[in-house]
Amino acid sequence: MSEPAQRFYGQWARLYDRLADLPGLRSWRARTADFLGLSAGDTVVEMGCGTGANVPHLRDRVGPSGRVVGIDLTREMLARARTHPERVGRGVDYVQADATRPPVDDADAVLATFVVGMFDDPAPAVERWCDLVGPGGRVALLNFQRSDGALAVPLNLAFEGFVRLSAPGARLSRSSHATTFEKRVTRARKTLAKRTEQRRFETFAGGYLGVLAGRVE
């Protein structure tokens, strides 16, 4: 993540926290957690955990004997995560670190939420995440995307604006931030596809969210 983007998320951590926990978003967070096929006692790492909105869903699936590790580069985001009682406690750890170089030795699963589009080249990061979980481990990528729906043109324009705001200072093309963003997401998904089997891809939220998950070979 670029320094301008890090400052941006630090300044808007409180608002981001409120938006990330809107009631209508909880269902797709739960569905994404299901893609990881977690079991009691598993260790799951979320790259780019933000304010920890996914943590309760992951925690429910690994149980009291499991572990959830949230990694984010922005200190203010992690500070907000720790203010929520349901996102802290035994079995939950937050680490301020770069998701492209996670300071974690071993895990059963990795979830990357809305983060790969921020990397100039997300392929090396995805490779590291696959190496982290090893053969049999699961990796899931959740990302925004433009929709192919017939009525999606106005919302696609809004998506362009959203990407511009959410990636301040990033080296994106002048013609279309959304196009560059989606190319990065596509590269990340292709990298994950090459490293995994038993893959599953699904879109929801009107086609504006897509999750790809697979088991590392």
C-alpha positions as CSV (number, residue, x, y, z in Angstrom):
1,M,0.0,0.0,0.0
2,S,1.3,3.4,-0.9
3,E,2.0,6.0,1.9
4,P,-0.8,8.3,0.6
5,A,-3.2,5.4,0.7
6,Q,-2.1,4.5,4.2
7,R,-2.6,8.1,5.4
8,F,-6.0,8.1,3.7
9,Y,-7.2,5.0,5.5
10,G,-5.8,6.2,8.8
11,Q,-7.7,9.5,8.5
12,W,-11.0,7.8,7.6
13,A,-10.7,4.7,9.8
14,R,-13.7,5.7,11.9
15,L,-16.0,6.2,8.9
16,Y,-14.7,3.0,7.2
17,D,-15.5,1.1,10.3
18,R,-19.1,2.3,10.3
19,L,-19.5,1.5,6.6
20,A,-17.8,-1.9,6.8
21,D,-20.3,-3.1,9.5
22,L,-23.5,-2.1,7.8
23,P,-26.2,-4.8,8.4
24,G,-26.6,-5.5,4.7
25,L,-23.0,-6.5,4.4
26,R,-22.9,-9.1,7.0
27,S,-24.4,-11.8,4.8
28,W,-21.7,-11.7,2.2
29,R,-19.0,-11.6,4.8
30,A,-20.5,-14.8,6.2
31,R,-20.7,-16.4,2.7
32,T,-17.0,-15.5,2.1
33,A,-16.0,-17.1,5.3
34,D,-17.8,-20.3,4.2
35,F,-15.6,-20.4,1.1
36,L,-12.6,-21.2,3.3
37,G,-14.0,-24.4,4.5
38,L,-12.7,-23.8,8.0
39,S,-12.8,-26.3,10.8
40,A,-12.6,-26.1,14.6
41,G,-9.0,-25.5,15.7
42,D,-7.8,-24.0,12.4
43,T,-5.6,-20.9,12.1
44,V,-6.9,-18.4,9.6
45,V,-5.1,-15.2,8.5
46,E,-6.9,-12.2,7.0
47,M,-4.7,-10.0,4.8
48,G,-5.9,-6.4,4.9
49,C,-8.3,-7.0,7.8
50,G,-9.2,-3.3,8.2
51,T,-11.3,-2.8,11.3
52,G,-12.0,-6.5,11.7
53,A,-15.5,-6.8,10.3
54,N,-14.8,-10.3,9.0
55,V,-13.2,-11.5,12.3
56,P,-16.5,-12.6,14.0
57,H,-17.4,-14.8,11.0
58,L,-14.0,-16.4,10.9
59,R,-13.9,-16.8,14.7
60,D,-17.3,-18.6,14.7
61,R,-15.9,-21.2,12.2
62,V,-12.6,-22.0,13.9
63,G,-14.1,-22.1,17.4
64,P,-12.5,-21.4,20.7
65,S,-9.6,-23.7,19.9
66,G,-8.8,-21.9,16.7
67,R,-6.9,-18.7,15.9
68,V,-7.7,-15.6,13.8
69,V,-4.9,-13.3,12.8
70,G,-5.7,-9.9,11.3
71,I,-3.0,-8.2,9.3
72,D,-3.2,-4.6,8.2
73,L,-0.7,-1.8,7.5
74,T,-2.8,1.0,9.0
75,R,-2.5,1.4,12.7
76,E,-5.7,3.4,13.0
77,M,-7.7,0.5,11.4
78,L,-6.4,-2.0,13.9
79,A,-7.1,0.4,16.7
80,R,-10.7,0.6,15.6
81,A,-10.9,-3.2,15.4
82,R,-9.9,-3.5,19.0
83,T,-12.8,-1.3,20.1
84,H,-15.3,-4.0,19.2
85,P,-15.8,-6.6,21.9
86,E,-16.8,-9.3,19.4
87,R,-13.6,-8.8,17.4
88,V,-11.1,-9.2,20.3
89,G,-10.3,-11.8,22.9
90,R,-8.8,-15.2,23.1
91,G,-7.7,-16.6,19.8
92,V,-7.7,-13.2,18.0
93,D,-4.5,-11.3,17.2
94,Y,-4.0,-8.2,15.2
95,V,-0.6,-7.4,13.6
96,Q,0.4,-4.2,11.9
97,A,2.4,-5.4,8.9
98,D,2.6,-5.5,5.2
99,A,0.3,-8.1,3.7
100,T,2.8,-8.7,0.9
101,R,5.3,-9.9,3.6
102,P,3.1,-11.3,6.3
103,P,5.1,-12.1,9.6
104,V,3.3,-15.5,10.0
105,D,4.9,-18.8,9.8
106,D,2.0,-21.2,9.3
107,A,-1.8,-21.1,8.8
108,D,-4.6,-23.3,7.5
109,A,-6.3,-20.6,5.5
110,V,-5.8,-17.1,4.2
111,L,-8.5,-14.5,3.4
112,A,-7.6,-11.4,1.4
113,T,-10.4,-8.8,1.5
114,F,-10.4,-5.9,-1.0
115,V,-6.6,-5.7,-0.9
116,V,-5.0,-7.2,-4.1
117,G,-6.2,-4.3,-6.2
118,M,-3.9,-2.0,-4.2
119,F,-0.7,-3.8,-5.2
120,D,1.1,-2.8,-8.4
121,D,1.7,-6.5,-8.9
122,P,-0.4,-8.7,-6.6
123,A,1.0,-12.0,-8.0
124,P,4.0,-12.3,-5.7
125,A,1.8,-11.6,-2.7
126,V,-0.7,-14.3,-3.7
127,E,2.2,-16.7,-4.2
128,R,3.4,-16.0,-0.6
129,W,0.0,-16.6,0.8
130,C,-0.2,-20.0,-1.0
131,D,3.2,-20.9,0.4
132,L,2.1,-19.8,3.8
133,V,-0.8,-22.3,4.0
134,G,1.0,-25.0,2.1
135,P,-0.5,-28.0,0.3
136,G,-4.1,-28.5,1.4
137,G,-4.4,-25.0,2.8
138,R,-7.1,-22.7,1.5
139,V,-6.9,-19.2,0.1
140,A,-9.8,-16.9,-0.8
141,L,-9.8,-13.5,-2.5
142,L,-12.8,-11.2,-2.1
143,N,-12.9,-8.1,-4.3
144,F,-15.1,-5.4,-5.8
145,Q,-15.6,-5.5,-9.5
146,R,-17.8,-3.9,-12.2
147,S,-21.0,-5.7,-13.0
148,D,-22.0,-7.0,-16.5
149,G,-25.7,-6.4,-15.7
150,A,-27.9,-4.6,-18.2
151,L,-28.7,-1.9,-15.7
152,A,-25.2,-1.5,-14.3
153,V,-23.9,1.5,-16.3
154,P,-24.7,4.1,-13.7
155,L,-23.3,2.0,-10.9
156,N,-20.2,1.2,-12.9
157,L,-19.5,4.9,-13.1
158,A,-19.9,5.1,-9.4
159,F,-17.5,2.2,-9.1
160,E,-14.9,4.2,-11.0
161,G,-15.3,7.0,-8.5
162,F,-15.1,4.6,-5.6
163,V,-11.8,3.1,-6.8
164,R,-10.3,6.6,-7.2
165,L,-11.2,7.4,-3.6
166,S,-10.1,4.1,-2.1
167,A,-6.7,4.1,-3.8
168,P,-5.4,7.7,-3.3
169,G,-1.8,8.1,-4.5
170,A,-1.7,4.7,-6.2
171,R,-0.1,4.5,-9.6
172,L,-3.2,3.9,-11.6
173,S,-3.8,4.7,-15.3
174,R,-5.2,8.1,-16.0
175,S,-7.8,6.7,-18.5
176,S,-9.6,4.5,-16.0
177,H,-8.7,3.7,-12.4
178,A,-11.3,0.9,-12.4
179,T,-9.8,-0.8,-15.4
180,T,-6.3,-0.8,-13.8
181,F,-7.8,-2.0,-10.5
182,E,-9.6,-4.8,-12.3
183,K,-6.5,-5.9,-14.1
184,R,-4.7,-6.3,-10.8
185,V,-7.6,-8.3,-9.4
186,T,-7.6,-10.5,-12.5
187,R,-3.8,-11.1,-12.2
188,A,-4.3,-12.1,-8.5
189,R,-7.1,-14.5,-9.4
190,K,-5.1,-16.1,-12.2
191,T,-2.1,-16.6,-9.9
192,L,-4.4,-18.2,-7.3
193,A,-6.0,-20.4,-10.0
194,K,-2.5,-21.7,-11.0
195,R,-1.7,-22.7,-7.5
196,T,-4.9,-24.3,-6.4
197,E,-7.4,-27.0,-7.1
198,Q,-11.1,-27.5,-6.1
199,R,-11.6,-23.9,-6.9
200,R,-14.9,-22.0,-6.4
201,F,-15.9,-18.6,-7.8
202,E,-19.1,-16.8,-7.0
203,T,-20.4,-13.2,-7.5
204,F,-23.0,-11.6,-5.4
205,A,-24.2,-8.1,-4.4
206,G,-25.5,-7.7,-7.9
207,G,-22.3,-8.8,-9.5
208,Y,-20.2,-6.1,-7.7
209,L,-18.5,-8.6,-5.4
210,G,-16.6,-11.6,-6.5
211,V,-14.8,-14.3,-4.4
212,L,-12.4,-16.9,-5.7
213,A,-11.2,-19.6,-3.3
214,G,-9.1,-22.7,-3.8
215,R,-7.1,-25.4,-2.1
216,V,-3.4,-25.2,-2.6
217,E,-1.9,-28.1,-4.4
